[in-house]
Each structure stands twice: as C-alpha cells, then as structure tokens.
C-alpha cells in the first residue's frame, strides 16, 4: 500500500508573479515617470513664459501657450488627487505634452522661428510607451507624426505670420530644444532602466526561492521536466530499493507531549535523516506522521541501490542513538527494506507529489510494520542482493498480509 502526502504547487503562483512584476501598466512606475515628465515640462514652460514676455506685448500670444499648459496641467493634477483616476491624469497629461509644443511652434512662426520647438512633443509617445506599454503607445506616436507632418505642410502659413525673434533667443531656444529633450529623455529612460534592473533582480531572487522550494518538494530531474511542461511523468524503474522507517510507540508520545515539542522532535530526527539521504544520493519520497520513506534507484538510476539503502539504514540507527544521548530519551525505530521494479511519477495538477508504486513498496511497508523495535528487517529479494556484502540474521518465516508466509532477515551490519 502506498500512502501519498500533499505538496504545494508552484505553477499558478509563479505565473501570477511573472504577470505582476512585468506588467507595463504598473501604477507606481507610471506615476513616477509621468511626474518627471510634467515637472520637467513645467520648468521649460516657465522659461518660455519669461523669455517671450520679455520681448514685448506683441509676444503675449506666444507666452500664453506655455502659461495655459501650466494651468491645465496642474488643474488635472488637482482633479486626480480628488478622484484618484490615474487613467484620466495620464490621458490629459499626454495630450498636453503632445499638442502644447506644436501650438508653441505655430504661434512663434514655424520651424525656423521657433528653432523646432515641436521636438518636445516626442515626450508624449515616449511617456505613453513607458506608462501604457507597446500597444497603447502606438496611437500617440501616430498623432505625433501627423502633427509633425501637418506642421511641415503648413509651415509657410505659420512663417508668414511670425514676429521677429532675436537671434540670441533663437539660439537659446535651439540649445534648449536639443539639450532639454535629450536630458529629459535620458533621465526618464535611465529611471525606467534602473527600475527594470531592480525588477529583474527581484525576479531572479524570487525565481531562486521558488526553485529552492520546488527542489525541496520534487527530485531535481522531475522538477526540470515539469518546468519543460512535461506534465505527464510516469517512469518504469526495473531495480530500486525502498526503505520505510517508523518511530516505535509514537502514538503514545503524541498524547503526552505538547504539539510544538512533538513537531520539533520529529523535525530534528528527520532533518538528520534528510542529510544522510542527500549524502548517499538517495531520494526521500515523503514523511507520513512519524514514518519516513526513501528510495534508491529512482528517479536517477543507481547501480548499487540495495547496498546504499542498507548503509543508510545502519547509519540512521546510529544517528538515532546519538540523538537519544543528546536529548536523554530511548527512542527506537522499526525499519523495513525491499527491492524490485516500481513505477514512479507525479500525480495531480495541484498540490502534486512525486510517488512510487509497486509490489516492492508494499513489501517494504510490510517489513517495517511487521518488524521489531531497533531492527532492520529486509525481504528475501533484498537479502539475496546483499548477502555477500552484509551481515544478516535470519528471522525465519512470518505471515505477511497479501503474501502469506515469507522468509525475512534482520540486517545487522
């Protein structure tokens, strides 16, 4: 009889984690980028207002465009703080980032008079790309291209109505348009890249933690196959050896010990056994209450599986003896071992578990249940594999459920 335990499933949680950490509309990142763009554009607008206003009353219309941008921009911020609708704020800010530079260019008198001030409008599709993602940023870039083409087509009309702008003002505008957009784009992209690197680093850490948890639940080879979407794992193993171990009179202990102390006791014992199994290259299948199950030869083939399991059983007895000296108790185990062909695989799609089935599993379980305290009882099949390498004491013929009278042996050393 094979008894299965349940283990946590990582598939759904991992997919959710990937989605949440890489989604392009992450609110905190979007707000930070939009704030940076609006703040930078506001500073530039203040410069434009003072520069153009200083040229005289005839330039008031030019100065009115950035002035209107500041009023509308911060009015939308006020609405956002009241409504908490980030989608509304994003839309209004991207619209103003897009149209304000073109209005400025048209008001000043076209490309030459404004030193190509419309280049600032590129911040709108760039901001949309980083805040909204690839797909939703496309319309914003198309609008930018349309307004740029319209400005080029109608430039002769705007240039015909232009006012004289001093050369030094044009040169200043040109420098600001080139360096200003370059600095803001670099700052925004640098911030975006730093957040991306931080996110990727956190993702790697989370992935490593998930990998470690997964390997604590499943054998490494099985976990690798599951990650490669091999969801139907069922393997036949012609020669393995199974060990069952059980603490004697554990049921009586549960009624006399506090739960926390009982769990801590089992954890200390099984942690020692886990280290031994790892050292010998064996696979722990499960723990069921005070029962401990290990297999040699699955999922990775092991030529001397019976011998290694026998060594493990003897070492487990020594570890328990040392543990008894440490805590001042006299705990004993029954250990059962059997060998033969089994089928191993992963069952379930949630809380899945790696388990093994077959007659040797049942026999090893019977060897443990019908064993004696402090003894390692092995089946005749396993005895024949090990009789030339280990010391045995015949127990004789005992009745085994489902098997009748069978010969068993005690492994002594």
N, C-alpha and C positions, 0 to 999 in steps of 0.2 A: 504494500500500500504506500503510495506517495502522497505526502501532505504538502500543499503549496502555501507559501506565505504571500503577502502582497507588498509591492514596492512602488514608490512614486513614479509617475510618468512625467517625462520632461518635454515631450513633443509640443503640446499645446502651449505650455508656459514659455518655451523657447521662441515659438513663432510670435507670441504676443510681445515678448521682449524685443525681438528684432523690429517689429512693426512700430512699437512706441518710440524706440530710440533713434530710428532712422526716418521717421515721417517728416516730410518737408514743411509741414504747417505747424511745427512746434511753436506754441504761443510765446514762450519766454524768449526764444531766439528771434522770432519775428518782431516782437515788441522792441527788443534791443536794437535791431537793425533799423527799424522804422524810426525810432527815436534819434539814432545817429544821423540818419539822412535828413530828417526835419530840422534838427538842431543846426547842422552844417548849412543847409539851405537858408535858414533864417539869418545866420550870420552874414552870408553873402548878400542877402536881400537888404540888410541894414546898411552894408557898404554901398550898394547900388543907390539906395534912397538918399544917403548923404552926398554921394558923389554927384548924382544927377540934379538934386535940389540946389547944389552949389553953382550950377551953370545958369540959373535964372528961372523966371516964371514960365518961360516957354517950354521948359523941360518937365513941367509938373505932371503931364500925362505919362511920361516915361517912368517917373518916380512913383506914380500911383499904382503901377502893376505890382512891383515887389511889396509895396505897402498893403495892397489888397491881399496878397498872398499871406502875409504875416497875420492879418486879422482873421481871414478864413481858416488858416491852418490852426491857430490856437483856439478858435471857436469850435472847430471839430474835436480838438483835444478835450475841451470842456464838456462837449456832448458825450464823448467816450467815457470820461470819468463819472458821468451821471448814469449812462446806460450800460456801460461795460461791454458794448458791442464792438469787439476788435475788428470784425469784418467791415463794419461801417467806417471806422477810422482808417483802416488800410485802403479802402476804395477811395475815400475823399483825398487822402494824402497823396496817393499815387496819381490821381487825376491832376491835382495842383502841381505836383512835381513835373508832370508831363507838359501841361499847357502853359504854365507861367513863363518858362524860358522862351517859348515861341512868341507869346504875346509881347514879351520884352523886346525880342528881336524885331518884330513887326513895328512896334511903337518907336523904337530908336531909328529904324530906317534900313532894315535888311542886313544881309551878311556882313558887308564891309563896315558899315557904320557901327554895328554892334560887336564887331570882332567875333562873329559866330557864337553869340551868347547862347543860342539854342542847344549847344552841346550839353548843357546842364540837364536837358530833358532825358538824357540817356539814363539818369539815375532812376527814372520811373520803371522801365522794363528790367533794369538790373535789380532794383529792390523787389519787384514782383517775382523775379526768378528765385531770389533767396528766401522770400517770405511765403510765396504761394506755391512754388515748385515749377517744374518744367512746363507742364501742360497749360496751367493758368497764366503763365507769363507770356505766352505766345501772342495773345491779342494786344497786350501792352506794347510789345515790340513792333507789331504791325501798325499800331496807331502812331508810334514814334516815327516809323519810316514814312507813313502817309503825311504827317505834318512836316517832316523834313522835305519831302518831295513837293508839297504844296508851297512851302517857303521858297524853294528853288524856282518853282514855276512862276510865282507871283513876286519874285524879288524886285523886278523892275518897278512895280507899283509902290512897294514899300520904300525903295531907294529914292523915288521921285518925291516923296513927302518927308524925307528925312531932314532933320535940323543939323546944323554944323556941330560936330563933336570935336573938341580939341584933340590934336594928335597924341598928346601925352595921356589923355583919358582913354583913347582907343588902345594905345599900347598897354596901359594898365589893365583894361578890360581883357585884352588878348592874353596877357600873362595870367590873370586870374582865371579866365576860362580854361586855359590849358592846365595850369598847375592846380587850380581849385578842384576841377573834376577828377584829375589824376590822384590828388591826395585823398579825396573823399572815397573814390572807388578803391584805392589801395587800403585805406583804413577799414572800410566795410568788408572787403574781401579778406583782409588779414584777420579781422574779428571772426568772420564766418569760418575761415580755415582753422583758427585756434579752437573754436567750438567743435568743429568737425573732428580735429585730432583728439580733443578731450573725450568726445563721444566714442570715437573708435577705441581709445584706450580703455574707457569704462566697459565697452562691449567686449574687448579682449579679456578683461578681468572677469566679467560675468560669464563669458564663454568658458574660461578656465575653471571657474567654480562649478558650472554646470557639468563640464567634462569630468571633474573630480567626483561629483555626486553620482553621475551616471556610472562611472567605473567602480563606485562603491556598491552599486546595485547589480551590475551586469559584468560578465567577463569582458576583457578588453576587445577580444576578437568579435564577440557578439555585439558589443556597443558600436564597433566600427561598421559592421554590416547594417545595423539599424540606421545609422547616420547616412548610409548609402541607399536608404529606402528599401532595404531588403526586409520586408515586414513579415515574411512567412519563413521563419527559421525553424527547420526540423532536420536534424542530422542524426545519422546512424553511426554508433561507435561500437566496433566489434569487441574491444577489450578495454574495460575500465575496472576500477576497484572503488567501492563505495564504503565509507565509514559513517556509522551513526554512534554518537556518544550521548549519554544521559546522566544527569546528576541523581544519585540514589537518594530516595526519601525527600525529594524536593517539594512534593505536595505538602508534607508535614511542615516544612520550613516556611511555606507561604502563610500559614496560619499563625506563626509565632514571631514573624519578623515584620517590621514596618515596610510598606511598599517601596519607599525610596531606598532603604537599606538593601532590600532584596534585589532591586534592579541594579544597584551599584555593585553588589556581589557578583551577579551574573555578568555584568559588563566587564569587570576586572578579569574574570575567568576566561570569557570568550575572546577578550582582547589579546590575551596571551596565546590562545589557540589560533587566532587570526594571524598573528605574527609567525607562528610556526608554519601554518599552511602556506603563507606567502614565501617563507624561506625555502620550503620544499617544492615550490612551483605548482601547488595544488589549488583547486577551485572550491571555495566554500559555497555551497548551494543555498543554505538557509539555516536559520535558527528557529525552532518552534518551542516556545517556552524555555525549558531547560535542556532541550535537545539540540544537538549540533551535527550538521551533515556536511561531509566533504567528499569530493570525487577526485580521483586521479585518472588522467587519460581523456578527459573531456573538459572544455571544448577543444583543447590542444592535445594532440596525441603524445602519449608518454610511454616509452618502451618498457620501463620497469615500474609501471604504475602500482603493482601489488607490493613491491618491496618498499617503495616510497611511502605508501599509506601505512605499511607496518611500522616503518621508522617514525612516522608521525604519531601513531597510536602510542608507541612506547614513550615518545617524548612528551605527549600530552599527560601521561601518568606522572612523569617526573615533574612537569610544571604544576600539576595539581598538588603534588606532595610538597613542593616548595611553597605554594600558595597557602597550604594548610599551616605550615610552620610560621608563615608571616602573619596570619590572622588568628592563629590559635584554635583552629577547628579541625575536624576529621572528616572532611568531605570525601566521598568516593564516587566513582563513575562505573557505569557499565558501557563497554564499547563492543560494537558488532561490526564485522567486516565481511564483505562478499564481493565476488568478481564475476565478470561476464559481459555480454553485449547489452547495450541500452540504446534508447532513443532520447535525444536531448533537443530542447528547443525553447522558444519564447512563446508564452501563452498570453492571450488577452491583448487589447489595444489601449487600455488604461490600467494603471497600476500593474503593468505586466511584470512577469517574473521569468527568469531562466530556470528550467527544471529538467529533471531526467526521469525516465520511466523504463520499467523493465523488470524482469524476474530478479536480477541481482539487487535491485533497490529494495524489493520486498524481502529478500533473503537477508540482506544486511540489517534491515529493520527488525526482523525476527531474531537475528543473532544478538542484537542489543537487548531486546525485550525479554528474551529467554536466557540472558547471560547472568553472571554472578557479580556482585559488587567487587570492584577492584580488578576485574578480569577483562581480557580482550578475547572475545570469542569469534572464531572465524569459521566460515563454511568449508566444506570439503574441497570445493573448487579452488578457493584461495589457498588452502593448505597445500594442495598439490603444486601450486605455483611457487610456494615459499619454503617448502620442507627442507630443501637443500641449503637454504641461506639463514634460517632462523630456528630457534628452539621452540618446540611445541610440546604441550601436554595433552594427550587425548582425553576428551571428556566422555566419550562414548556416544551412545545413541540416545537422542532426546526427541520428543514429539514436537513437530513444528506445524502450526496451523496451515492447512493447504498443501503441506508437503509430506505429512506422515512422519515416520521415523527417519531421522537423518543423523549422520556422523558429524560431530563438531569437535573443534580443537581450541585450546587456550594458547595464545601467543605469549611466550614467556621472555623472550629476549633474542 
